[in-house]
Structures are given as C-alpha cells and as structure tokens.
Amino acid sequence: MKKKILVLCTGNSCRSQIAEGYMRFFAKNKAEVYSAGVETHGVSPKAISIMKEDGIDISNHTSNNFDEYTNIDFNFVITVCDNAKERCPFFPTNAIKFDYNFPDPAKATGTDAEIAEQFRTVRELIKEFCKRFVDENLA
C-alpha cells in the first residue's frame, strides 16, 4: 500500500513545491505526495525554473491550502518552515510529523544571479532531505 505524504509550507509556492517534486522523484511508486500551504501564493516561477535545471518538472503543480486535504489519512506530514509548523501544529490525522525549517528562497535579495544561487542552495538542501527521508521511511 502506498504511503501518503503531505508537505506543508506557508504559501505553497517554493519550498513545499520543491519538496513535493523531489519526494515524488525519489519515492517513485511508493508514495502519493501532496503539498499545501497555510495560505496559497501560487507556484513560484523561480521554483519551477530552478527545478527544471535539475530535470524535475513542477510546472503543472498547483498551490493548495491544507484545508483541502483534511479528509486524507496521511502517513507523514512534513513542515518545511517554522511558520507552517506554528500555524498548523495539529493536523487531523494519525500521521508521523516531521518539522524542518529550510531558508525561504522567495525572500532572497540581490542580483538575478545571486537570487538564483540562493534558490539553488535551498533546492539542494531540500533534495538531500527528501532523498534521506525516502531512504529512511519508505524503504
């Protein structure tokens, strides 16, 4: 039976979208992966672009509110920022909860190249986390 994973963030625009992409990639057919936010801000074009550089297409992802998923019995709920952890400390499920606070690439400043580099740095942190999570929890 496939495990169900929900990745939560503030706006479901960057970090949770990147994590959803990598969770799907690494989990393959072992899991159904969803992402949501405590708000919805739309999927960041920079997140789409930075993931495309690594061969992962998230251009068809949608920005969803966690309220849309309260009827799904998740096995794992992963918050990828402290704001989501604080604003959504309880999720109506028996899921095992993981909390990780990745830097927010949407708050990156500087030149376009500097901002892109900050997105890449966060992408790599999330990629490593997702690979390790799948290896340890879905083996």
N, C-alpha and C positions, 0 to 999 in steps of 0.2 A: 504494500500500500504506500502511495506517495505521501511524503510529509508535506505539510503546508507551512510556508514561511511568510511572515509579514515583516517588511522593513518599514520603520516609521521615522519620519523626519518632520521638520517644521512645515515646510511648504511643498514637499514632494516635488521639488524642481531639480535638485542637483545630487546631493549625497545619497538619498534613498533611491533615486533613479539609477545612479551608477551602481549601487549595491544590488539592485534588482537585476540589472544586466549581467553582472558578474555571478551572482547566485544562480541565475538560470544557466549561464555558461558552464560553471563548474559542477552544478548538481545534475545537469542534463535531465534524464527522465526520473530521477529520484525524488523530485520535489515540484510542487506548484508554488511559484514565487509571486508575491504581490508586494506593491509598495504603496504607501499612503502618507499623508501629512495631517497635522492637526489643523492645517489650513491648506488651501490649494493655490499655488502660484504659477502653474503651467510648467511644462518641462523646459529647462534652460537650453537654449540653442548651443551655448558653450559646452554644456554637459554632453549633448548629442555629438558635437564635433570632437570633443576630446576622447569619447568612447570609440568613435569611428576610427580614430588614429590607431586604436588597439584592436580593431576588427570586430567590435561589438556594436550592433545597430540597435539603438534605443529610440529611433525616430518615430516609431509607432506607439511608444508608451504614452499614457495619459496621466495627468495629475489628479489624484483621487484623495478624498477625505477619508480618514479612518472610520468614520460613521458608516461608510458604505460596506464595511467588512465585518460588522459586529455579529453577523449571523454565521460566520465561518469559524469552525473549531480548529484554530491554528495549533500546530505543534511547537512552533517557535515564533516569538515576537522579538524583533531586534530594533532597538532605537539607535540611530546613528548620530544623534545630537542630544545634548543635555536639555535643550528646550522641549523636545518631544518627550523626553523622559519625565520632565517635571510637569508638563501639561497633560500627559496621558499616563499617569503612574499605574492605572488599573485598566486592563483590557479584559472584557468579559469572555474569557476562555481559560482553559487549563494549560495554556502554553508555557513553555520554559522561556523566561525573558532574559535577554542579553542587552546590556547597555554599553555603548561605545560612543565617545564624543570626538568625531572627526572635525577638523577645521572646516569652516564654511567657505568654499571657493567662491560663492556668489558675493562675498564681502571682499574679495581680492581687489587690490588697488595697484596702480602703476600703468606702465605702457601695455599695449595689447600683448606683447611678447611676455612681459612679466606676469600678467594675469593668466595667460595660457599656461605658463610654467607652474603657477600655483594650482591651477586645475589639475595638471598632470601629477603634481606631488600628492594631492588628495586622492586622485584616481588610483595611484599606486598603493597608497595606504589601504584604501577600500578593497582593492584587488587582493592584496595579501590577506586581509581579514577574511574575505569571502572564501578564498581557497582553503585557508586553515579551518574555517567554520565547517565547510562541506567535508573536508577530510576527517574532522573530529566528530561530527554529528550525523553525517549521512552515509558513512562507510558501510 
